[in-house]
Amino acid sequence: MKIRVLIADDEPPLLRMVADLIRAHDGFEVTATAVDADEAADRAAETQPDVALLDVRMPGGGVSAARAIRSRSPRTHVVAHSAYHDTTLVLAMLRAGASGYVVKGAPPSELIAALEGAARGTTTLSGEAISGMVAELSGQRRESQRTANERGRLRREIRGVIDGCGVRSALQPIFDLERLEPVGYEALARFPNHSTRQVPDWFSDAATVGLRAELELTAVATGMGSLGSLPADTFLSVNASPELLGERTLGEMLAAAPARRLVLEVTEHSEVADYEALVSCLHALRSEGCRIAVDDAGAGYASLRHILRLRPDYIKLDMTLTRDIDTDADRRALASSLLTFAREVSATVIAEGIETAAELETLRGLGATLGQGYFLARPREPAQLFSV
């Protein structure tokens, strides 16, 4: 007998994609959909599904929907579904009767396992939900243990890199997957070779000591210095956090370059505090001809609400989805849904992390037109990339 699922989410493209993903698995049937808490409770009462998959932040709230469903359809188990994995929401949904919590962007296998577990009456937390709580608690503990002397040392080190031109840039080509010719280049920050700190850690540590904006601006400036060495018919893609987009210095920096050749990749490593301000900044850049990309589209739908708000020209498909896509049916189903989603919002997908010929051919077969990865070309410094 199939597991009957109700899906509630207030973003129609997300709802359709999740429904397609669930339908792609044998043993499941999507019996109803809803866009807010009241409708979710009504549909659950009407259809009596085995499992209700609820968006935590839909209108009316996932907590209210979970309570109403448990009251009106007692045999229905609830699985919470959200892009946010803070401890408060996890505990609130569990207290409201949820049998599982899956972070949007977790591998499709985790979503399916959570639905199956809920139907059996077991409690399932996705790996990302658990790691989110652990990371939050660990981060608090690390911060409490960090002494003033250590913070001072860290600030001096990062300040030295900023002032001493210690940030370099490597360029990774972005290919047309049919012609296998570069159409653009992503500028990637590189730091002193003697450091064991990973690139993301440089930026997170800079944020800890109040230097993130300066470090990001330094990385962008270094990357844009490569523009003159690129073929005239290609674009340059640079990364910037939502917080950086409000900086006047960034606007002046971008204005000094031909906007039609720039793609600004908006990274999302924390919840956006003010979408209206962010959209306004991007509108101003677009009016000058700059194109926008949303980075790290995770395992499929982690950043889709982010995408719907920003309406980017490009959606970067994260390597966690691209990896082994030729042998993983879940990844193929999700990539296909993402490509359809991108067409609906008039965006182009750039598949990241292509590492094998089989992955490349599979992505081509699914309709992906742009991509980058070690199989196509590794990041290299401009002088090496364009040397004869």
CORVENBEL-V736683 format. One record per residue. N is the residue number from 1. RES is the residue in one small letter. D_CENTER is the distance of its C-alpha to the mean C-alpha in Angstrom with 1 decimal. Layout:
n=N res=RES d_center=D_CENTER
n=N res=RES d_center=D_CENTER
This chain:
n=1 res=m d_center=35.0
n=2 res=k d_center=31.5
n=3 res=i d_center=29.1
n=4 res=r d_center=28.9
n=5 res=v d_center=25.6
n=6 res=l d_center=25.0
n=7 res=i d_center=21.5
n=8 res=a d_center=21.0
n=9 res=d d_center=18.1
n=10 res=d d_center=18.7
n=11 res=e d_center=16.3
n=12 res=p d_center=18.3
n=13 res=p d_center=15.9
n=14 res=l d_center=13.7
n=15 res=l d_center=17.1
n=16 res=r d_center=18.4
n=17 res=m d_center=15.6
n=18 res=v d_center=16.0
n=19 res=a d_center=19.7
n=20 res=d d_center=19.8
n=21 res=l d_center=18.0
n=22 res=i d_center=20.6
n=23 res=r d_center=23.4
n=24 res=a d_center=22.8
n=25 res=h d_center=23.9
n=26 res=d d_center=27.7
n=27 res=g d_center=29.0
n=28 res=f d_center=26.8
n=29 res=e d_center=27.7
n=30 res=v d_center=25.8
n=31 res=t d_center=28.7
n=32 res=a d_center=27.3
n=33 res=t d_center=24.4
n=34 res=a d_center=24.3
n=35 res=v d_center=22.5
n=36 res=d d_center=23.8
n=37 res=a d_center=25.5
n=38 res=d d_center=29.0
n=39 res=e d_center=28.4
n=40 res=a d_center=26.7
n=41 res=a d_center=29.8
n=42 res=d d_center=32.1
n=43 res=r d_center=30.5
n=44 res=a d_center=30.6
n=45 res=a d_center=34.2
n=46 res=e d_center=35.1
n=47 res=t d_center=33.4
n=48 res=q d_center=33.4
n=49 res=p d_center=30.4
n=50 res=d d_center=29.9
n=51 res=v d_center=26.4
n=52 res=a d_center=24.5
n=53 res=l d_center=20.7
n=54 res=l d_center=20.0
n=55 res=d d_center=17.1
n=56 res=v d_center=17.9
n=57 res=r d_center=17.6
n=58 res=m d_center=19.3
n=59 res=p d_center=22.5
n=60 res=g d_center=25.1
n=61 res=g d_center=22.7
n=62 res=g d_center=21.9
n=63 res=v d_center=24.5
n=64 res=s d_center=27.2
n=65 res=a d_center=26.3
n=66 res=a d_center=26.5
n=67 res=r d_center=29.9
n=68 res=a d_center=31.3
n=69 res=i d_center=30.3
n=70 res=r d_center=31.8
n=71 res=s d_center=34.9
n=72 res=r d_center=35.3
n=73 res=s d_center=34.2
n=74 res=p d_center=35.0
n=75 res=r d_center=34.3
n=76 res=t d_center=30.6
n=77 res=h d_center=28.1
n=78 res=v d_center=24.9
n=79 res=v d_center=21.4
n=80 res=a d_center=19.0
n=81 res=h d_center=15.4
n=82 res=s d_center=13.0
n=83 res=a d_center=9.6
n=84 res=y d_center=11.9
n=85 res=h d_center=13.7
n=86 res=d d_center=16.5
n=87 res=t d_center=19.9
n=88 res=t d_center=21.6
n=89 res=l d_center=19.7
n=90 res=v d_center=20.1
n=91 res=l d_center=23.8
n=92 res=a d_center=24.4
n=93 res=m d_center=23.2
n=94 res=l d_center=25.2
n=95 res=r d_center=28.2
n=96 res=a d_center=27.9
n=97 res=g d_center=28.4
n=98 res=a d_center=25.0
n=99 res=s d_center=25.5
n=100 res=g d_center=21.9
n=101 res=y d_center=18.4
n=102 res=v d_center=15.3
n=103 res=v d_center=11.8
n=104 res=k d_center=9.5
n=105 res=g d_center=7.4
n=106 res=a d_center=10.7
n=107 res=p d_center=12.6
n=108 res=p d_center=14.7
n=109 res=s d_center=17.7
n=110 res=e d_center=17.0
n=111 res=l d_center=16.8
n=112 res=i d_center=20.0
n=113 res=a d_center=21.6
n=114 res=a d_center=21.0
n=115 res=l d_center=22.7
n=116 res=e d_center=25.5
n=117 res=g d_center=26.0
n=118 res=a d_center=26.2
n=119 res=a d_center=28.7
n=120 res=r d_center=30.8
n=121 res=g d_center=30.7
n=122 res=t d_center=28.8
n=123 res=t d_center=26.1
n=124 res=t d_center=22.7
n=125 res=l d_center=19.9
n=126 res=s d_center=16.7
n=127 res=g d_center=16.3
n=128 res=e d_center=13.1
n=129 res=a d_center=15.2
n=130 res=i d_center=18.1
n=131 res=s d_center=16.3
n=132 res=g d_center=14.8
n=133 res=m d_center=18.5
n=134 res=v d_center=19.8
n=135 res=a d_center=17.6
n=136 res=e d_center=18.6
n=137 res=l d_center=22.2
n=138 res=s d_center=22.2
n=139 res=g d_center=20.8
n=140 res=q d_center=23.6
n=141 res=r d_center=26.1
n=142 res=r d_center=25.3
n=143 res=e d_center=25.6
n=144 res=s d_center=28.8
n=145 res=q d_center=30.2
n=146 res=r d_center=29.4
n=147 res=t d_center=32.7
n=148 res=a d_center=33.6
n=149 res=n d_center=34.8
n=150 res=e d_center=31.6
n=151 res=r d_center=29.6
n=152 res=g d_center=32.3
n=153 res=r d_center=32.1
n=154 res=l d_center=28.3
n=155 res=r d_center=28.7
n=156 res=r d_center=31.5
n=157 res=e d_center=29.6
n=158 res=i d_center=26.6
n=159 res=r d_center=29.2
n=160 res=g d_center=31.1
n=161 res=v d_center=28.2
n=162 res=i d_center=27.6
n=163 res=d d_center=31.3
n=164 res=g d_center=32.2
n=165 res=c d_center=29.8
n=166 res=g d_center=28.2
n=167 res=v d_center=24.9
n=168 res=r d_center=25.0
n=169 res=s d_center=22.9
n=170 res=a d_center=22.2
n=171 res=l d_center=21.3
n=172 res=q d_center=19.5
n=173 res=p d_center=20.7
n=174 res=i d_center=18.6
n=175 res=f d_center=21.0
n=176 res=d d_center=22.3
n=177 res=l d_center=22.2
n=178 res=e d_center=25.6
n=179 res=r d_center=27.6
n=180 res=l d_center=25.8
n=181 res=e d_center=26.3
n=182 res=p d_center=24.0
n=183 res=v d_center=22.9
n=184 res=g d_center=20.9
n=185 res=y d_center=20.0
n=186 res=e d_center=17.1
n=187 res=a d_center=18.6
n=188 res=l d_center=17.5
n=189 res=a d_center=19.1
n=190 res=r d_center=21.6
n=191 res=f d_center=23.8
n=192 res=p d_center=27.3
n=193 res=n d_center=28.0
n=194 res=h d_center=30.0
n=195 res=s d_center=27.1
n=196 res=t d_center=25.4
n=197 res=r d_center=22.5
n=198 res=q d_center=19.1
n=199 res=v d_center=17.4
n=200 res=p d_center=14.6
n=201 res=d d_center=17.7
n=202 res=w d_center=19.6
n=203 res=f d_center=17.3
n=204 res=s d_center=17.0
n=205 res=d d_center=20.8
n=206 res=a d_center=21.4
n=207 res=a d_center=19.8
n=208 res=t d_center=22.2
n=209 res=v d_center=25.2
n=210 res=g d_center=24.3
n=211 res=l d_center=23.7
n=212 res=r d_center=20.0
n=213 res=a d_center=20.7
n=214 res=e d_center=23.6
n=215 res=l d_center=21.8
n=216 res=e d_center=19.0
n=217 res=l d_center=21.7
n=218 res=t d_center=23.6
n=219 res=a d_center=20.8
n=220 res=v d_center=20.4
n=221 res=a d_center=24.2
n=222 res=t d_center=24.6
n=223 res=g d_center=22.1
n=224 res=m d_center=23.9
n=225 res=g d_center=27.2
n=226 res=s d_center=26.4
n=227 res=l d_center=26.4
n=228 res=g d_center=30.1
n=229 res=s d_center=30.1
n=230 res=l d_center=27.8
n=231 res=p d_center=29.5
n=232 res=a d_center=30.2
n=233 res=d d_center=28.4
n=234 res=t d_center=25.0
n=235 res=f d_center=22.2
n=236 res=l d_center=20.6
n=237 res=s d_center=16.9
n=238 res=v d_center=16.4
n=239 res=n d_center=13.6
n=240 res=a d_center=13.9
n=241 res=s d_center=12.5
n=242 res=p d_center=13.2
n=243 res=e d_center=16.2
n=244 res=l d_center=17.6
n=245 res=l d_center=17.8
n=246 res=g d_center=20.7
n=247 res=e d_center=22.7
n=248 res=r d_center=25.7
n=249 res=t d_center=26.0
n=250 res=l d_center=22.7
n=251 res=g d_center=24.1
n=252 res=e d_center=27.4
n=253 res=m d_center=25.9
n=254 res=l d_center=24.0
n=255 res=a d_center=27.1
n=256 res=a d_center=29.2
n=257 res=a d_center=27.5
n=258 res=p d_center=27.7
n=259 res=a d_center=24.8
n=260 res=r d_center=24.9
n=261 res=r d_center=23.9
n=262 res=l d_center=20.9
n=263 res=v d_center=17.2
n=264 res=l d_center=15.2
n=265 res=e d_center=11.6
n=266 res=v d_center=10.0
n=267 res=t d_center=7.9
n=268 res=e d_center=6.5
n=269 res=h d_center=8.2
n=270 res=s d_center=10.2
n=271 res=e d_center=11.1
n=272 res=v d_center=12.5
n=273 res=a d_center=16.2
n=274 res=d d_center=17.6
n=275 res=y d_center=15.9
n=276 res=e d_center=19.4
n=277 res=a d_center=19.9
n=278 res=l d_center=16.6
n=279 res=v d_center=17.3
n=280 res=s d_center=20.9
n=281 res=c d_center=20.0
n=282 res=l d_center=18.0
n=283 res=h d_center=20.9
n=284 res=a d_center=23.3
n=285 res=l d_center=21.6
n=286 res=r d_center=21.4
n=287 res=s d_center=25.1
n=288 res=e d_center=25.9
n=289 res=g d_center=24.3
n=290 res=c d_center=21.1
n=291 res=r d_center=18.1
n=292 res=i d_center=14.5
n=293 res=a d_center=11.3
n=294 res=v d_center=7.7
n=295 res=d d_center=6.1
n=296 res=d d_center=3.8
n=297 res=a d_center=3.6
n=298 res=g d_center=4.4
n=299 res=a d_center=7.9
n=300 res=g d_center=8.0
n=301 res=y d_center=7.5
n=302 res=a d_center=5.1
n=303 res=s d_center=4.3
n=304 res=l d_center=7.7
n=305 res=r d_center=9.8
n=306 res=h d_center=8.3
n=307 res=i d_center=9.1
n=308 res=l d_center=12.4
n=309 res=r d_center=13.4
n=310 res=l d_center=12.8
n=311 res=r d_center=14.1
n=312 res=p d_center=13.0
n=313 res=d d_center=15.2
n=314 res=y d_center=12.7
n=315 res=i d_center=9.4
n=316 res=k d_center=8.4
n=317 res=l d_center=8.3
n=318 res=d d_center=7.4
n=319 res=m d_center=10.8
n=320 res=t d_center=10.6
n=321 res=l d_center=11.0
n=322 res=t d_center=13.5
n=323 res=r d_center=15.6
n=324 res=d d_center=18.7
n=325 res=i d_center=17.8
n=326 res=d d_center=21.5
n=327 res=t d_center=22.6
n=328 res=d d_center=20.0
n=329 res=a d_center=20.7
n=330 res=d d_center=17.7
n=331 res=r d_center=15.3
n=332 res=r d_center=17.5
n=333 res=a d_center=17.6
n=334 res=l d_center=13.9
n=335 res=a d_center=13.6
n=336 res=s d_center=16.7
n=337 res=s d_center=15.3
n=338 res=l d_center=12.3
n=339 res=l d_center=14.9
n=340 res=t d_center=17.0
n=341 res=f d_center=14.5
n=342 res=a d_center=14.0
n=343 res=r d_center=17.8
n=344 res=e d_center=18.2
n=345 res=v d_center=16.4
n=346 res=s d_center=18.1
n=347 res=a d_center=15.2
n=348 res=t d_center=15.3
n=349 res=v d_center=13.0
n=350 res=i d_center=13.0
n=351 res=a d_center=12.8
n=352 res=e d_center=12.2
n=353 res=g d_center=14.3
n=354 res=i d_center=17.2
n=355 res=e d_center=19.9
n=356 res=t d_center=22.7
n=357 res=a d_center=24.8
n=358 res=a d_center=24.1
n=359 res=e d_center=20.3
n=360 res=l d_center=21.2
n=361 res=e d_center=23.7
n=362 res=t d_center=21.7
n=363 res=l d_center=18.9
n=364 res=r d_center=21.8
n=365 res=g d_center=23.3
n=366 res=l d_center=20.3
n=367 res=g d_center=20.5
n=368 res=a d_center=17.9
n=369 res=t d_center=19.7
n=370 res=l d_center=17.8
n=371 res=g d_center=16.4
n=372 res=q d_center=16.7
n=373 res=g d_center=17.5
n=374 res=y d_center=20.5
n=375 res=f d_center=22.5
n=376 res=l d_center=22.6
n=377 res=a d_center=22.9
n=378 res=r d_center=22.1
n=379 res=p d_center=21.3
n=380 res=r d_center=24.7
n=381 res=e d_center=26.3
n=382 res=p d_center=27.7
n=383 res=a d_center=31.3
n=384 res=q d_center=30.6
n=385 res=l d_center=28.5
n=386 res=f d_center=31.1
n=387 res=s d_center=34.3
n=388 res=v d_center=36.9
